[in-house]
C-alpha cells in the first residue's frame, strides 16, 4: 500500500486515520477500508459531522453520496472548512447518474471524486491518492499518542497487554499499559459486554466493528475497534459524540473548596434567602485500601473520587454548586437555585461515577456509596443542614444493611422450599353486610430454623435475590391449593385467594400452568380468586388483559391487589377483565383522615362499582374505618378487626363461631 497505507504495529497506537460518512453503505465501506489498513471512523448520519471529523484527527474524509446526493452535498459543505484547516483531503463517491452534478460537488468542497461503478481496488486506490495529496500539502496523519486528548488503545497479542493513549489512561485512572483485567474492571458493565461482543465479531472475521456506549461522567461515545492484520492484535479509537457548533464550549463546573469554605458558601446562600440543596456522599471500603496498600493509596483514591464527583455534577448543576471533601471518606455537594430533578440527576450521576472500579497500580478497588439528600428550610444554618444530610446517610446505611440481610437469607431459600419451612396461613375476608366470612387470602410465612418467623415481604425479597421468585411463588401457590382442597366441611363454602407475582405473569404460558396446578390440587376453580398486584400488570397491558381473560374463562375470578400504590387509572381498569378491586391498607386507613382523604377513597369505590367490580378493603383495624367504608359502599373487608393470618385450626374455629 505504500507509506501512507502502512499499518502501525500493535506496539503503538500509530494508525492512518480515515473519516467515512456513508448514508447507505457505512458498514461495507468501513470493512473494506479497515482491511486495507486504515483506522476508520465511520458515520451514517450528517449530524455533528464536522466536529466528529475534527475530533478524529484524520487528514482524509470520504463522503459516500451515492444514492443520497443532496445529503452528500450538504455534508461536503459541512466538512469543507475543517478539511481545509487540517490541511486534508475530501473525497466524494458519486453514482454514475450524478456525474452531471460534478460542478456542485467540487463547489461544495470536494478535493477528489470517484464515480461508480468502481471496484474495491479502485475505492482503496482513490483514498491512497487523497493521502498523497495531503502529503504534498505538508499535512499528514498524526499518530494518536501525539494528538492531545486522543482516546485510543491497542492490544498486543504477544505480550497480552494493552497500551492506552495518555488521555484515555487519565480518563479511566489507569496506567499507560494496564493488564486486560485492570482495563475491563475500569469499564462500566455494559461497556464490558459490548466490548466482548465486538471482539467476538472480530474473531469471526469482521475486520472492523463499532458500538456506542454511554460512559458515566463522560457522555455518549462510539468505540471503533479493528483487528491488526499483521500482529493479530487489536486497536481502537474512542470517539466522544458532541454537537457540531463549530467549537466545543467548556462547561462551567462547580467550585471545589475545603469543608470550611463549602460551609461558608452554603451559609452565605442561606443567609441571602436562597433555597440550598445538600447531598452528602459517603464511601465504604477506603479503610481496607489504607490497611492493605497504605494511606498514600487511600489518599489517591479519595482524590480520584473527588475528581469523578466534580465531573459528574458539572452538567446538571454547573456553577450553582460547590463540592468539598468532608470528614473521613465523605464528600459534600451543595447547590442553590436548582430544581429537585436537577439534584436527583446529579446524585444519580455521582453514584454511577463512583460505582466504576478504581485502579491503583495492579489493584482494583470497588467502593460502595451511600448518599443523603436534603433541602434547606427557612431559618436553618449550614451546620443544621449538614446534620440532616448525615442522618439521611445513616438511613441509607440502614437500607443497605437490610439489603445485606436479604442477601444472607437468599442463601437459605432452597432449603426453605426443600424442607417445607414455608408455612401457609389464611386471613379471613368478611362481607360487610352481615359479617359473614366468605373467603380467605393465602399468605406465606417462613419458619426459619435459627431466625424464627420471617414475613412474606422478606421471604419473597430474599427469593428475588436468589433468582428463585418463580420457584417460591409456585411452591406457595401449590401448598395453599393442596391444603385448601383438604379443608373440612365447615370451610367448604369459602373462596381461596392466592397471589401471583410479576415474574409469574411474565412466564410463557402462565395461565395454562396455573390452571393445571389448580386441577392437580383438587381445589375447584370456581372458588379460586387470583390476586395480581398493579406492578405485575402494568408492563404490558395487552398481554395482561389476555392472561386475565384466560383465567376467567377457565373458571377463576381475578382481583387487582394493593390498589392505590401503583400506576392505576380509569382506562387501566376498564381495559382489564376483573372481578374484584382490593384497596391497599394505606388507602383504607385514609378514610378516617381529612375530608380530602375520604373523597379519594369514595372516588375509588365509586369508580370500581361503576365498572361492575366488587371492592375488598385491606388493613381494616377499627370499627370507625369499617363504618365509613360501609357508608361509601364497600362490600368486603380484610384485616385485624376480624383476624390476622391464621393457621387452619384457628380459622375453622373462627368460621364455626361466626355461623
Secondary structure in CASP SS format (residue, H / E / C, confidence):
PFRMAT SS
TARGET T0000
AUTHOR 0000-0000-0000
METHOD secondary structure of the structure
MODEL  1
X C 1.00
X C 1.00
X H 1.00
X H 1.00
X H 1.00
X C 1.00
X C 1.00
X C 1.00
X C 1.00
X C 1.00
X C 1.00
X C 1.00
X C 1.00
X C 1.00
X C 1.00
X C 1.00
X E 1.00
X E 1.00
X E 1.00
X E 1.00
X E 1.00
X E 1.00
X C 1.00
X C 1.00
X C 1.00
X H 1.00
X H 1.00
X H 1.00
X H 1.00
X H 1.00
X H 1.00
X H 1.00
X H 1.00
X H 1.00
X H 1.00
X C 1.00
X C 1.00
X C 1.00
X E 1.00
X E 1.00
X E 1.00
X E 1.00
X E 1.00
X C 1.00
X C 1.00
X C 1.00
X C 1.00
X C 1.00
X H 1.00
X H 1.00
X H 1.00
X H 1.00
X H 1.00
X H 1.00
X H 1.00
X H 1.00
X C 1.00
X C 1.00
X C 1.00
X E 1.00
X E 1.00
X E 1.00
X E 1.00
X E 1.00
X C 1.00
X C 1.00
X C 1.00
X C 1.00
X H 1.00
X H 1.00
X H 1.00
X H 1.00
X H 1.00
X H 1.00
X H 1.00
X H 1.00
X H 1.00
X H 1.00
X H 1.00
X H 1.00
X H 1.00
X H 1.00
X H 1.00
X H 1.00
X H 1.00
X H 1.00
X C 1.00
X C 1.00
X E 1.00
X E 1.00
X E 1.00
X E 1.00
X E 1.00
X E 1.00
X C 1.00
X H 1.00
X H 1.00
X H 1.00
X H 1.00
X H 1.00
X H 1.00
X H 1.00
X H 1.00
X H 1.00
X H 1.00
X H 1.00
X H 1.00
X H 1.00
X C 1.00
X C 1.00
X C 1.00
X E 1.00
X E 1.00
X E 1.00
X E 1.00
X C 1.00
X C 1.00
X C 1.00
X C 1.00
X H 1.00
X H 1.00
X H 1.00
X H 1.00
X H 1.00
X H 1.00
X H 1.00
X H 1.00
X H 1.00
X H 1.00
X H 1.00
X H 1.00
X H 1.00
X H 1.00
X H 1.00
X H 1.00
X H 1.00
X C 1.00
X C 1.00
X C 1.00
X C 1.00
X C 1.00
X C 1.00
X C 1.00
X H 1.00
X H 1.00
X H 1.00
X C 1.00
X C 1.00
X C 1.00
X C 1.00
X C 1.00
X E 1.00
X E 1.00
X E 1.00
X E 1.00
X E 1.00
X C 1.00
X C 1.00
X C 1.00
X C 1.00
X E 1.00
X E 1.00
X E 1.00
X E 1.00
X C 1.00
X H 1.00
X H 1.00
X H 1.00
X H 1.00
X H 1.00
X H 1.00
X H 1.00
X C 1.00
X C 1.00
X C 1.00
X C 1.00
X C 1.00
X C 1.00
X E 1.00
X H 1.00
X H 1.00
X H 1.00
X H 1.00
X H 1.00
X H 1.00
X C 1.00
X C 1.00
X C 1.00
X H 1.00
X H 1.00
X H 1.00
X H 1.00
X H 1.00
X H 1.00
X H 1.00
X H 1.00
X H 1.00
X H 1.00
X H 1.00
X H 1.00
X H 1.00
X H 1.00
X H 1.00
X C 1.00
X C 1.00
X C 1.00
X C 1.00
X E 1.00
X E 1.00
X E 1.00
X E 1.00
X E 1.00
X E 1.00
X E 1.00
X E 1.00
X C 1.00
X C 1.00
X C 1.00
X E 1.00
X E 1.00
X E 1.00
X E 1.00
X E 1.00
X E 1.00
X E 1.00
X E 1.00
X E 1.00
X C 1.00
X C 1.00
X C 1.00
X C 1.00
X C 1.00
X C 1.00
X E 1.00
X E 1.00
X E 1.00
X E 1.00
X E 1.00
X E 1.00
X E 1.00
X C 1.00
X C 1.00
X C 1.00
X C 1.00
X C 1.00
X C 1.00
X C 1.00
X C 1.00
X C 1.00
X C 1.00
X C 1.00
X C 1.00
X C 1.00
X C 1.00
X E 1.00
X E 1.00
X E 1.00
X C 1.00
X H 1.00
X H 1.00
X H 1.00
X H 1.00
X H 1.00
X H 1.00
X H 1.00
X H 1.00
X H 1.00
X H 1.00
X H 1.00
X H 1.00
X H 1.00
X C 1.00
X C 1.00
X C 1.00
X C 1.00
X E 1.00
X E 1.00
X E 1.00
X E 1.00
X E 1.00
X E 1.00
X E 1.00
X E 1.00
X E 1.00
X C 1.00
X H 1.00
X H 1.00
X H 1.00
X H 1.00
X H 1.00
X H 1.00
X H 1.00
X H 1.00
X C 1.00
X H 1.00
X H 1.00
X H 1.00
X H 1.00
X H 1.00
X H 1.00
X H 1.00
X H 1.00
X H 1.00
X H 1.00
X H 1.00
X H 1.00
X H 1.00
X H 1.00
X H 1.00
X H 1.00
X H 1.00
X H 1.00
X H 1.00
X H 1.00
X H 1.00
X H 1.00
X H 1.00
X H 1.00
X H 1.00
X H 1.00
X E 1.00
X E 1.00
X E 1.00
X E 1.00
X E 1.00
X C 1.00
X C 1.00
X C 1.00
X C 1.00
X E 1.00
X E 1.00
X E 1.00
X E 1.00
X E 1.00
X E 1.00
X E 1.00
X C 1.00
X C 1.00
X C 1.00
X H 1.00
X H 1.00
X H 1.00
X H 1.00
X H 1.00
X H 1.00
X H 1.00
X H 1.00
X H 1.00
X H 1.00
X H 1.00
X H 1.00
X H 1.00
X H 1.00
X H 1.00
X H 1.00
X C 1.00
X C 1.00
X E 1.00
X E 1.00
X E 1.00
X C 1.00
X C 1.00
X E 1.00
X E 1.00
X E 1.00
X C 1.00
X C 1.00
X E 1.00
X E 1.00
X E 1.00
X E 1.00
X E 1.00
X E 1.00
X E 1.00
X E 1.00
X C 1.00
X C 1.00
X C 1.00
X C 1.00
X C 1.00
X C 1.00
X H 1.00
X H 1.00
X H 1.00
X H 1.00
X H 1.00
X H 1.00
X H 1.00
X H 1.00
X H 1.00
X H 1.00
X H 1.00
X H 1.00
X H 1.00
X H 1.00
X H 1.00
X H 1.00
X H 1.00
X H 1.00
X H 1.00
X H 1.00
X H 1.00
X H 1.00
X H 1.00
X H 1.00
X H 1.00
X H 1.00
X H 1.00
X H 1.00
X H 1.00
X C 1.00
X C 1.00
X H 1.00
X H 1.00
X H 1.00
X H 1.00
X H 1.00
X H 1.00
X C 1.00
X C 1.00
X C 1.00
X E 1.00
X E 1.00
X E 1.00
X E 1.00
X E 1.00
X E 1.00
X E 1.00
X E 1.00
X E 1.00
X E 1.00
X C 1.00
X C 1.00
X C 1.00
X C 1.00
X C 1.00
X E 1.00
X E 1.00
X E 1.00
X E 1.00
X E 1.00
X E 1.00
X E 1.00
X E 1.00
X E 1.00
X E 1.00
X E 1.00
X E 1.00
X C 1.00
X C 1.00
X C 1.00
X E 1.00
X E 1.00
X E 1.00
X C 1.00
X H 1.00
X H 1.00
X H 1.00
X H 1.00
X H 1.00
X H 1.00
X H 1.00
X H 1.00
X H 1.00
X H 1.00
X H 1.00
X C 1.00
X C 1.00
X H 1.00
X H 1.00
X H 1.00
X H 1.00
X H 1.00
X H 1.00
X H 1.00
X H 1.00
X H 1.00
X H 1.00
X H 1.00
X H 1.00
X H 1.00
X H 1.00
X H 1.00
X H 1.00
X H 1.00
X C 1.00
X C 1.00
X C 1.00
X H 1.00
X H 1.00
X H 1.00
X C 1.00
X C 1.00
X C 1.00
X E 1.00
X E 1.00
X E 1.00
X E 1.00
X E 1.00
X E 1.00
X C 1.00
X H 1.00
X H 1.00
X H 1.00
X H 1.00
X H 1.00
X C 1.00
X C 1.00
X C 1.00
X H 1.00
X H 1.00
X H 1.00
X H 1.00
X H 1.00
X H 1.00
X H 1.00
X H 1.00
X H 1.00
X H 1.00
X H 1.00
X H 1.00
X C 1.00
X C 1.00
X C 1.00
X H 1.00
X H 1.00
X H 1.00
X E 1.00
X E 1.00
X E 1.00
X E 1.00
X E 1.00
X E 1.00
X H 1.00
X H 1.00
X H 1.00
X C 1.00
X C 1.00
X C 1.00
X C 1.00
X H 1.00
X H 1.00
X H 1.00
X H 1.00
X H 1.00
X H 1.00
X H 1.00
X H 1.00
X H 1.00
X H 1.00
X H 1.00
X H 1.00
X H 1.00
X C 1.00
X C 1.00
X C 1.00
X E 1.00
X E 1.00
X E 1.00
X E 1.00
X E 1.00
X E 1.00
X E 1.00
X C 1.00
X C 1.00
X C 1.00
X C 1.00
X C 1.00
X C 1.00
X H 1.00
X H 1.00
X H 1.00
X H 1.00
X H 1.00
X H 1.00
X C 1.00
X C 1.00
X C 1.00
X C 1.00
X E 1.00
X E 1.00
X E 1.00
X E 1.00
X C 1.00
X H 1.00
X H 1.00
X H 1.00
X H 1.00
X H 1.00
X H 1.00
X H 1.00
X H 1.00
X C 1.00
X C 1.00
X H 1.00
X H 1.00
X H 1.00
X H 1.00
X H 1.00
X H 1.00
X H 1.00
X H 1.00
X H 1.00
X H 1.00
X H 1.00
X H 1.00
X H 1.00
X H 1.00
X H 1.00
X H 1.00
X C 1.00
X C 1.00
X C 1.00
X E 1.00
X E 1.00
X E 1.00
X E 1.00
X E 1.00
X C 1.00
X C 1.00
X C 1.00
X C 1.00
X H 1.00
X H 1.00
X H 1.00
X H 1.00
X H 1.00
X H 1.00
X H 1.00
X H 1.00
X H 1.00
X C 1.00
X C 1.00
X C 1.00
X C 1.00
X E 1.00
X E 1.00
X E 1.00
X C 1.00
X C 1.00
X C 1.00
X C 1.00
X C 1.00
X C 1.00
X C 1.00
X E 1.00
X C 1.00
X H 1.00
X H 1.00
X H 1.00
X H 1.00
X H 1.00
X H 1.00
X H 1.00
X H 1.00
X H 1.00
X H 1.00
X H 1.00
X C 1.00
END
